[in-house]
Structure formats: structure tokens, C-alpha cells
Amino acid sequence: MEANSRVEDQRSARLLRQRILYALGPGDVVGLYRDLLAGRAPDFQMGMPFSKQFLDWCDESGVEAHVMSWHFRRDSIQVGRYRVENRPKHPWYFGRGLKYYFGEIAYGLTVVAQAVKDRATVVIADSGTSHWIVFSLLAILRIPVIAVLHNMPWPMGFRPRRRITRCLLYLDGWFFRHIAAATVCVSPECERQVRQMAGTPKGPIYQCRAQYREDFLSRVTRPPVRPFLPFQTLFLGRIEDYKGVFLILSIAERLEAMLPGQFAWKIFGSGSAFDALKREAEERKLSHLVAIDGRIPNEEKALEAYAWAHAITVPTTSAFGEGLPMVAIEGILAGRPVVISSVVPAPEVLGPATIVAEVDNVESFVEAFQKLALDTDYYDKCQRATANVQAQFYDRSQGLGNVLGKAISNLG
């Protein structure tokens, strides 16, 4: 017991000496914290922001941290022992071809330079911040790197064939094999892909789960009474081609031809394809079947949307490597079965509440929705299964902040 206590004391003392630089994704982290400090409600988010989970852990542990997102609006604030900053990427990142790759590398170099300036003892980087190989420079400075993968290195079942992408994956494998002091993944498939790239990773691999308030989606009423007329399906998320939003139009069109008036759809979100999606729905005369609206603005509207739905869909295409989409988790927490494409690695985590359709295949989705809508016993079975997997998303020990805390505490 005395030896264990001594080890814990040593870990606590080591934590207090840490200066952490965390390179986040594109969210407006400064805006979030300005609202929190001013007592204003931040822009509505379904789940607990990952940055807040991490900084909550920093508060509890007493460590010093610098959190840096690549949101387009440059800004920064000091919050107690940590600094919160938006530092946008170079315009090259938004270009095509080599400009994109140079933009990624340039941003990674700014993170390395900031680590030197901060005299950081640990650097954490989210996937999408830069090419992983850039952070290998930190090994020269003896600064350990923890990688956080919110998305997968490649779409499940579609390992890249382009030469430049394969070359980058090889370099990523070298990074995980020789440099990464620890890696945090959002799904078992994400972890498998890291191991496929690296062979034997240098550091341990941890898994985390998105976290939610227990008094939010648990308040969604049970699915609307049957018979399902019409069967109502909800999509929430980025309005982008790779998210499968145009596929929804084709699924709706096919089901309307087969079973007129028996299916209805709502799409909520924002993105570069929003106007094109509305225009195509009108051109295909589907506006009466598929309602397309912007982002859900608040908790009340979110509860209304989920209460309306019988099911949720995540029809991601083979062009995108989903990690574990939060909308699938949110559907489960609301007690709704989720119809996903086979490129989405959700069944291992979300169980039989997920119904898998073949990626990019309209007919496969049509069959899945038909069975879910017309076979009431099957629907009930899928709906009941949602209750069995919800606890992990309310378990703060599995949240990103605490998992990163564990990884940092265990650094040699």
C-alpha cells in the first residue's frame, strides 16, 4: 500500500510540472470560452465539447496548458492556468494539389515552433492538424507526442490506392511505430488501422468515447406510435457529398416509387453542399418528402427532431473515413435505431441497434429501411437494443479529457 501511495505521489508531482500544448481541430474554441466566462450559453452542441473535457481535466489536475485550434478567426484569451487560441491554417491548406499538402506541413511546423516557444513537456495533436510525420521533429527536442484520432486514416474497407496517399500512410506508420508516445482512438476499427500502419506502435493505444449530459437525450419521448405512416427518418450533420446527403434523395425517391406516402425524411445541418442539395431536391420533386433545414439551434429543437424520428441515418460514402460519428451515438441515446453505411465503424460499439447497409448502394439502404419500417418485431428489437450501449457515453472516465489525463500520467 505504501509503495502504491508513493507511486501516486510521484505521478501527481510529475503532472504539476507538465506544460501541455494541445493542437485541436477547427472548432471556435475561443468563442466557446468567451461565452462560458461571460456566463452566456455557448452555441448549441449536442455533446460535451472535447476541448472543454480536456480543460476540465487540466483544472482538476492543476496542469498548465495551451489549447490551439485552427478556426479561421484568429483570436486568443487567457483562462486561469491555460491559454486558449484560434490560429487559422495557411490559405494553401484550402487549395488543391500540392498547395493542400504544403498548407498541412506549414501548420504542423507552427505547432512544433509553438511547442519550443512554450517549452512544452507534452504535445497533443488531433487528426487533421497536420501530417503526423511533421510531429516527428518533436522527438529531436525530446518532447513526447500524443496523437488523437477522431477520424480513421482511411475509409473502412477502402485502403487508399493513390501513390501520394500510400506514401503518406507509410510515413504515418513510421510515426506511430517510432514517435507517438501514446495514441487515443474513438473506435476499435480506428485502433486496428493504427496497428496495421505501425505494426507495433511505440506507445500504448487508448480508446475514448464522446460524452453527453444524462438529462438531455434521455428525455426524448419513445418513438411515435405505430403503424408507421409514414416511417420518419432523420439526418443531422455536415451537408457534404461525402456524408451521403445526396444518397438520401435517391433512397427517398426509390421508396416513394415502391411505397407511396409511407416514408418521410428530415435533414438538418450546414455545409458546402447545402444549396446544391436543396436545389436537387426541388428539381427531382422531392421537397414534399425530404425537408432540408439548417443547423439545429437549441436543445428544445433537438428534442423535437429526435421525438419526430423513428430512425436516424448515417449514409457516409466510401470517400470519408468516419471515426465514430456522433450523430449515430446521439440516435442511440435518443432510443432510435440507426441505419448506417458499411464504411461507418459503429456496430462494434453500438451493437445491434445499428442496421448496416452497403456503402454507396441505394438498393441496400432501401432494403434496410423497408425491413425496419414494415417488420415491427424487428424494429422493436433494434429499438430495445439502444438501451444496452448508452452507459459508456455517460461514463466520464471514458471521455477524452480523462483518457488523455491517463495517457499523460503514464508517460515514462
BELLINLIN-V809070 format. One record per pair of residues at least 4 apart in sequence whose ideal C-beta (glycine too) atoms are under 6 Angstrom apart, sorted by the first residue. I is the first residue (numbers start at 1). GAP is how many residues later the second one is. D is the distance in whole Angstrom. If there is no record, write none. Layout:
i;gap;d
I;GAP;D
I;GAP;D
//
This chain:
i;gap;d
11;398;5
15;46;5
15;48;6
16;46;6
18;45;5
18;103;5
18;104;6
19;45;5
19;99;6
19;101;5
19;102;5
20;45;4
20;102;5
21;45;5
21;94;5
21;97;5
21;99;4
21;102;5
22;45;5
22;102;4
23;45;5
23;88;5
23;102;5
23;106;5
24;27;6
24;45;4
24;102;5
25;101;5
25;103;6
26;44;5
26;45;6
27;42;5
28;43;5
29;22;5
29;38;6
29;40;4
29;55;5
30;45;4
30;47;6
30;54;5
30;56;5
32;10;5
33;46;6
33;51;5
35;5;4
35;7;4
44;254;5
45;4;6
46;284;5
47;163;5
47;165;5
47;279;6
48;5;6
48;163;5
50;350;5
51;16;6
53;346;5
53;347;5
53;348;3
54;347;5
54;350;6
56;345;6
57;4;6
57;344;4
57;345;6
57;348;5
58;5;5
58;7;5
58;24;6
64;17;5
65;17;4
66;17;5
66;52;6
67;17;5
68;17;5
68;19;5
69;17;5
70;18;6
70;19;5
71;15;4
72;16;5
73;13;6
74;12;6
74;14;6
75;11;5
76;9;4
77;7;5
78;5;5
79;5;6
89;4;4
89;14;6
89;18;5
90;13;5
90;16;5
92;7;4
92;10;5
92;11;3
93;10;3
95;4;3
95;5;6
98;4;6
104;26;5
104;27;5
105;29;6
107;23;5
108;22;3
108;26;3
112;25;5
114;4;6
115;5;4
115;8;5
115;28;6
120;23;6
122;22;6
122;286;6
123;15;6
123;20;6
123;22;5
124;22;5
125;4;5
125;10;6
126;22;5
127;22;5
127;23;6
127;24;5
130;4;5
132;40;5
132;43;4
133;38;4
133;42;5
135;10;5
136;39;6
136;43;5
138;5;4
138;7;5
139;40;5
144;37;4
144;267;6
145;35;6
145;36;6
146;35;6
146;36;5
146;261;5
147;33;5
147;36;5
148;36;5
149;36;5
149;41;5
150;36;6
150;173;5
151;170;5
151;172;5
152;38;5
152;41;5
152;169;4
152;171;6
153;40;5
154;5;5
154;6;5
154;167;5
155;163;5
155;165;6
155;166;5
155;188;5
156;33;6
156;187;5
156;189;5
158;160;5
160;5;4
160;6;6
169;28;6
172;25;6
173;4;6
173;24;4
173;25;5
174;4;6
175;4;5
176;4;5
176;18;6
176;21;6
176;22;4
176;25;5
177;21;4
177;22;6
178;24;6
180;22;6
180;23;5
181;22;4
181;230;6
182;21;4
182;22;6
182;225;4
183;11;6
183;22;5
184;22;5
184;24;6
184;219;6
185;5;4
185;6;4
185;22;5
186;4;6
186;137;4
186;138;5
187;136;6
187;137;4
187;158;5
187;162;6
188;160;5
189;156;4
190;133;5
191;14;5
194;4;6
206;197;5
206;201;6
208;192;5
208;195;4
209;183;5
209;184;6
209;189;4
210;116;5
210;119;6
211;188;4
212;181;5
214;4;6
214;180;5
217;116;4
217;117;5
220;83;6
220;86;4
220;87;5
220;114;4
221;86;5
223;87;5
228;82;6
228;145;5
230;32;5
230;33;5
230;34;4
231;32;5
231;79;5
231;142;4
232;32;5
232;76;6
232;77;5
232;78;5
233;32;5
233;78;5
233;80;5
234;32;5
234;71;6
234;75;4
234;78;5
235;32;5
235;78;5
236;32;5
236;33;6
236;91;5
237;6;6
237;32;5
237;90;5
238;5;5
238;31;6
238;33;4
239;6;6
239;30;5
239;31;6
239;32;4
239;34;5
239;35;4
239;38;6
240;31;5
240;33;5
241;32;5
242;75;5
242;77;4
242;78;4
243;73;6
244;71;3
244;72;5
244;73;5
245;32;5
247;68;5
249;32;6
249;37;6
250;112;5
251;111;6
251;114;5
251;115;6
252;13;5
252;34;6
252;37;5
252;38;5
254;108;6
254;112;5
255;4;6
255;8;5
255;111;6
256;4;6
256;33;6
265;25;4
266;25;5
267;25;5
268;25;5
268;28;5
270;4;6
270;24;6
270;25;5
273;4;5
277;15;6
278;14;5
281;5;5
281;6;5
281;9;5
282;5;5
286;4;5
296;5;5
296;6;5
297;4;6
306;28;4
309;27;6
311;25;6
311;26;5
311;28;6
311;61;6
312;19;3
312;24;5
312;26;5
313;26;5
314;11;5
314;13;6
314;14;5
314;26;4
314;30;5
315;26;5
316;4;5
316;6;5
316;25;5
316;27;6
316;28;5
317;43;6
318;25;6
318;41;5
318;42;6
322;22;5
328;10;5
328;18;5
329;64;6
331;5;5
331;7;4
332;18;5
332;21;5
332;54;5
333;57;6
335;51;5
337;16;6
337;45;4
337;46;6
338;16;5
339;16;5
339;29;5
340;4;4
340;6;5
340;14;5
340;16;6
341;16;6
341;18;4
342;14;5
342;16;5
342;17;5
343;16;4
346;4;5
346;8;5
347;7;5
350;4;5
350;39;5
351;34;6
351;38;5
352;33;4
353;29;6
353;32;4
353;33;4
355;13;5
357;7;4
357;8;4
357;11;4
358;6;4
369;4;6
370;4;6
371;4;5
371;7;6
372;7;5
392;6;6
397;5;5
//
